């Protein structure tokens, strides 16, 4: 029996629809993701719902770096979430879901399965 999980990839937008250094909100089969393109072209996908305000606003957050960790700052209460792990730097008991993301040609895909 194969114990590996099969990921289902969903095309969510074209890569040029995300300006470098910004994010966009995308719909998933269940919920939303905040999709970011860093200035050096890396893609990251996190849950779009801010766990502190319960609003879908993470995609509107500011990208930056704290102590060498790449983060997005929530636009509402300013908590910082690691782009790699989803962990909140101010409250380690809180984290965002991180979704696998990839670029295939001009499309950006997020794993939803």
Secondary structure, 3 states (H helix, E strand, C coil): CCCCCCCCEEEEEEHHHCCCCEEEEEECCCCEEEEEECCCCCEEEEECECCCCCCECHHHCEEEEECCEEEEECCCCCCEEECCCCEECCCCCCECCEECEEEECCEEEEECC
